[in-house]
Amino acid sequence: MTDPIRSVVLTGASGGLGRALAAELAAPGCHMLLMGRDPARLAAAAEAARARGAEVQTAEVALTETAALTGCLQVFDAAHPVDLLIANAGVKTGNRDGIEPGAQAERVIAVNLTATIHAVQALLPAMCARRRGRIAIVGSLAAIAPHGDLLSYSATKAGLQAYATALRRSLKGSGVRVTTVIPGFMDTPMTDRQKGPAPMLMSPGRAARIVARGLERGRTTIAFPLPLIIGAWLGERLPAPLADRIMAHYRAEILPDPDEAAGG
């Protein structure tokens, strides 16, 4: 068991998993900062958390605006020393036949990878000074089995997994712990845009319960569903031609993200 969570920062709180996590982690006496890019969905996440007794603030800060992101996080931490940062925000965009627009790739890298690092670094000095806290970084199955239709997305999720592992090793003995979250397919708008196989699809609520239970138990890795994770890991250990042939069965068309198209 870990220490009680009294202060939580959650990025990507307006997405499917984020909204479910906000509700799952909310409790009386818990202060939450929920960050997201869709005002209506963010407000709904906040109301669900408040209904469970949490004190909730919301922020629509663009994660790619580093100074604004850092300032927002540090102001909240000064008022409510953060026990748990869940870096969950991410965007998913597709490509065809290995071709991906440069601006799109830069956007995915900036949101999924660079902004996550900036969010961690904004809070880490204070966490280390207090010698307590947990950082949970949400990765993807694509980090284990890179997806041919998700070039920059796969790259950023693999980068996040490496960053989380390196961070955990760097912080050994500091009192600050690091968890890597590796979810499979969830029934969310992001998965709806991936027109292809989605084995072992689960609800965001169930996924949030698995993550919350893993955090409560102090897990360094929370990966689910386990059969899919093991299958993906083993598949990548096959000879490359065979692994590529298996992954070809999971080709998908990735439809555009309406929020991205609208500049969200």
N, C-alpha and C positions, 0 to 999 in steps of 0.2 A: 504494500500500500504506500502511496505517496502523500505528501502534505496536502491539506485542504486547498482547493483552488478558490481564491477570493477575487482575483482580477484576471480577466481574459481579454486578449486581443485576437480577433479573427478576421483575416482578410478573405475576400471572396465570399462574404456573408450573404450576398444576394443570389448566389448560385445554388444548385440543388443540394449538394453536400453541405455547403456553408450554412444554408438556412436550417437544415436538419441538425447540424452541430450546434448552432446557436440555441435552439430549443433544448437539445439534449444536455448541454452543459450548464444551462441557466439554473439558478437556485437562489433562494433568499440569502442575502448577504454578499452575493457575487456581483461585482462591477464588470461590465462588458463594454468593449469598444468594437462595434461591428463596422467593417469597411466593405463597400461594394460599389458597383458602377450603375446599378439600376435602382433609381430612387423608390419606386413602388415596391419592388421585391425586398429591398433593404428595410423599408418601413414595416413590411409584413414580418420579416425575420425579427425585427426589434420588438414588435408587439407580441410575437410568440414567446420570446425570451422574457419579456416583462410579465406575461401571464403566469410564468413559473416563478416569479418573485425576484428576478434579477433587476439591478439598476443598469440601464442601457443607454449608451451614447452611440450615435452613428456618425459616419464620416464618408463623404463621397469624393475624397481626395484621389486624384489620379496617381496610381502607383508609380508611373513613370516620371512624375514630378518629385525628384528626390528630396529637395529641400522641404517641400510641403509635407511629404510623407514622413520624413524624419521629425519635423516639428510637431506634427499631429501626434505621433507615437510618444514622443518624449514629454509632451504636455500631459497626456493621459497617464503616463507612468509616474510623473511627479505627483499627481493627485491620488493615483491608485497603483502602487507598485505592482508591476505585472508578474503574475505567477506562471502564466501560460500564454505563449504566442503560437497561434496556429497559422502558418503561412499556407493558405489554401487557394489564393487567387491564381487564375490561369486562363489563358485563351487557347483555343484549338482551331487551327486552320489547315486545310488540306493542300495537296499538290497533285499533279498528274505527270506520270512518266519522268519523275525526277526534276521537273521544272517548277520552281517556286519564285514568285516575285521578290526582289530584294527587300522592298519596303515591308512586305508581309513577314518575311523571316526576321527582320530587325524588330518588328513589333512583338512577335512571339518571344524572342529572346529577351527583350526589354521587360515585358510583363512577367513572364514565367520564371526567368532566372535572375536577371539583374535586380529587379525590384524586390524579389525575395531576399537576396543578399543584403540589400539596403535596409529592408525592414528588420532583419536579424541584427545588423550592426547598429541600428538606431537604439535598440533596447539592450543589447548585450553588455555594454559597460556597466550599466546600473544593476543588471542581474548578477554579474560577476561580483560587484561590490557588496551586494546583499548575500552572496554565496547561496543562492537558491533560485529556482525557476526551471521551466521546461520549455523547449522550443520544438514544435512539431512541424515538420516540413512534408507537405502532401505531394507525393510523386505520382507515378502512374505505372501500369503494366507495360506501357511503351518503353520504360527505362530498362525492363528486363528483356523484352522482345520488341525491338524497334520496328515500327510500322512503316512500310514503304509508301503509304499515302499520307504520312504525317512526318515529313522530314524535320523541320525545325522544332516541332512539338516533341518528337522523340529525342532530339538532341538536348532540348532544355530539361526534359524530365530525367534523362541520364545524368546531366550536369547537376541537377538538384540532388539526386541520390548520392553522387560523389561528394558534393558539398556537405550534405548532412553527415555523411560518414567521416569526412575530414574534420568537420566541426566537433563531432562527438569525441574524436580522439584528441583534438586540441584542448577541449574543455575538461578532460579527465582530471578529477580531483578539485574542480572549481566549485562544485555544488550545483552547477547548471547542467541539466541533462538534455539530451537531444533524441528525438524520436523521428524515424522515417515512416511515413504512412504510404502504403502501396495498395491502392484500391483497384479492383477489377471494374467491370462494367456496372454502371448504376443507371437507373431509369430517370434520367435528367434531360433537360433540353440540349445539353452538349452531346450526349449520346444519341439523342433523336436525330441530330444532324449528321451522324455517321451512318450512312446507309449501307450496311453490311452486317456480318455476323456479330452478335454480342452475347457470347456464351455466359451462362451463370449470372444473368442480369439480376440485380437486387435493388430494392428500394433505397432511397437516400436515408430514410429513417433507420432501417436495419444497419446500413453502413455506419451511420453516426453512432449507433449503440456499440458497434464493434470497436470503433475508434475510442469512444469514451471509456469503455471497459479496459482497453489496452493502455490508455493513459493512466487510468487509476491504478493499474498494476505495475506501472513504471516500465513498460516494454520499450526496448530500443527500436524494434521494428514491428509495425502492425501491418500485415499483408493479408489480403483476403480477396475472394474466397480461396482457401488454401489449395484445393485441387487445381484450380486454374493457374495460380502462381507457380506451383511445382511443375505443372505441365509446360508452362512458358519457359521456366528456367532450364528444364531438361531439354526442351526443344532447341534452345540456343547452344547446347553442348554437342549437338549432332554435327556431322560434317556440313559445311556451309551449303553445298548444293541441295542437300536433303532438307535442311532447315528453311532454305529459301522456298523450296517446293511446298512445305507445310504452310508457311506464312502466306503463300499465294492464295490459299483458300480463304484468307481473311481480308482480301482486298476490299476496299470500301470507297464510296464516294462521300466526301466530306462537304456538306452543304455550307454556304456562307453563314457567318454569324451575324444575325440582324443587328446586334449591339455594336459590332465592329463596323458594319456598313454605315451605321448612324453616327459613327465617331464616338461611341460610348467606351 
